[in-house]
Amino acid sequence: MQASTTRFGKFLIKLGDDSDPIVYTSPCGFTQKSLTLSKELADVLIPDCDDPDAVAWIGRDATSKSASVSGEGVVASESLTTWLDAWESTSSTPVKIEIEFTGGTTTTWTGYMHVSSLNPSAEQGGRVTMAIEMQSDGELTRVTA
């Protein structure tokens, strides 16, 4: 049996507005995008009670979770204002990240993120491109349906 996979266009990074309910749209222009889920850990040495001179194993406890989104692509005039408004805001932006598989299964993360960096750049003879970074502000809630 082959693995069930999905295509680039079914991995969506959506930014929300300030309406109630929130309306999410995918900014245009990405040619690469990623979601990173991280967990900070604290290390503690676990001694061997039967042999105090034995080399101790390290135990690890989770202390915090974080998520980040990065992406690159062309600067699309349809999306530049959206990105600039999110970066200029001192408040975090509502986000929805979706991965949809053939057959209808979709995993969605919803929460808030700060746009921490925008990096427009260009080379002579080429198009203007931009890299973005977003960092979570609180919990992202995951739902698979």
KAGI-V617261 format. One record per residue. N is the residue number from 0. RES is the residue in one letter. PHI is phi in whole degrees, 0 to 359 (NA if undefined). OMEGA is omega in radians with two decimals (none if undefined). BURIAL is + if it has 24 or more other C-alpha atoms within 12 Angstrom, else -. Layout:
((N,RES,PHI,OMEGA,BURIAL) (N,RES,PHI,OMEGA,BURIAL))
This chain:
((0,M,NA,3.10,-) (1,Q,276,3.10,-) (2,A,294,3.02,-) (3,S,277,-3.10,-) (4,T,237,3.11,-) (5,T,214,-3.05,-) (6,R,258,-3.13,-) (7,F,310,-3.07,-) (8,G,291,3.13,-) (9,K,261,3.04,-) (10,F,252,-2.98,+) (11,L,248,2.98,+) (12,I,252,-3.08,+) (13,K,243,3.05,+) (14,L,254,-3.12,+) (15,G,258,3.10,+) (16,D,262,-3.11,+) (17,D,259,3.11,-) (18,S,277,3.11,-) (19,D,232,0.11,-) (20,P,283,-3.13,-) (21,I,294,3.05,-) (22,V,254,-3.10,-) (23,Y,256,3.05,+) (24,T,223,3.11,-) (25,S,267,3.06,+) (26,P,300,-3.11,+) (27,C,277,2.98,+) (28,G,122,-3.12,+) (29,F,298,2.93,+) (30,T,241,3.06,-) (31,Q,208,3.11,-) (32,K,206,3.14,+) (33,S,208,3.03,+) (34,L,240,3.08,+) (35,T,243,3.08,-) (36,L,254,-3.08,-) (37,S,235,3.11,-) (38,K,223,3.06,-) (39,E,277,-3.09,-) (40,L,235,3.02,-) (41,A,249,-3.13,-) (42,D,268,3.04,-) (43,V,219,3.10,-) (44,L,281,3.11,-) (45,I,252,-3.09,-) (46,P,285,3.04,-) (47,D,271,-3.08,-) (48,C,293,-3.13,-) (49,D,277,-3.13,-) (50,D,221,-3.09,-) (51,P,300,3.13,-) (52,D,270,3.13,-) (53,A,291,3.08,-) (54,V,295,-3.08,-) (55,A,281,2.99,-) (56,W,273,3.09,-) (57,I,265,2.98,-) (58,G,263,-3.13,-) (59,R,230,3.10,-) (60,D,241,3.09,-) (61,A,288,-3.14,-) (62,T,245,3.13,-) (63,S,196,3.08,-) (64,K,235,3.14,-) (65,S,209,3.06,+) (66,A,223,3.06,+) (67,S,220,3.07,+) (68,V,237,3.00,+) (69,S,229,3.13,+) (70,G,200,3.09,+) (71,E,219,3.08,+) (72,G,168,3.12,+) (73,V,277,3.04,+) (74,V,279,3.12,+) (75,A,265,-3.13,-) (76,S,301,3.14,-) (77,E,292,-3.02,-) (78,S,240,-3.03,-) (79,L,300,-3.14,+) (80,T,298,3.10,-) (81,T,302,3.14,+) (82,W,294,-3.13,+) (83,L,295,3.11,+) (84,D,299,3.14,-) (85,A,293,3.13,+) (86,W,291,-3.11,+) (87,E,289,-3.09,-) (88,S,291,3.04,-) (89,T,275,3.07,-) (90,S,263,3.08,-) (91,S,287,-3.07,+) (92,T,257,3.03,+) (93,P,296,3.11,+) (94,V,227,3.01,+) (95,K,221,-3.14,+) (96,I,242,-3.06,+) (97,E,233,2.94,+) (98,I,235,-3.10,+) (99,E,253,3.12,+) (100,F,256,3.05,-) (101,T,303,-3.09,-) (102,G,100,3.00,-) (103,G,100,3.11,-) (104,T,287,3.14,-) (105,T,229,3.00,-) (106,T,255,-3.07,-) (107,T,232,2.98,+) (108,W,247,-3.13,+) (109,T,231,3.12,+) (110,G,176,-3.12,+) (111,Y,233,3.11,+) (112,M,218,2.98,+) (113,H,264,2.96,+) (114,V,281,-3.03,+) (115,S,271,3.08,+) (116,S,203,2.99,-) (117,L,232,-3.08,+) (118,N,225,3.05,-) (119,P,288,3.12,-) (120,S,206,3.13,-) (121,A,202,3.01,-) (122,E,238,-3.13,-) (123,Q,305,-3.13,-) (124,G,86,-3.10,-) (125,G,239,3.12,-) (126,R,269,3.03,-) (127,V,284,3.12,-) (128,T,243,3.11,+) (129,M,209,3.00,+) (130,A,252,3.12,+) (131,I,232,3.02,+) (132,E,224,3.04,+) (133,M,231,3.14,+) (134,Q,235,-3.10,+) (135,S,296,3.05,+) (136,D,235,-3.06,+) (137,G,93,-3.03,-) (138,E,285,2.88,-) (139,L,259,-3.12,+) (140,T,266,-3.13,-) (141,R,258,3.06,-) (142,V,226,3.03,-) (143,T,243,-3.11,-) (144,A,226,none,-))
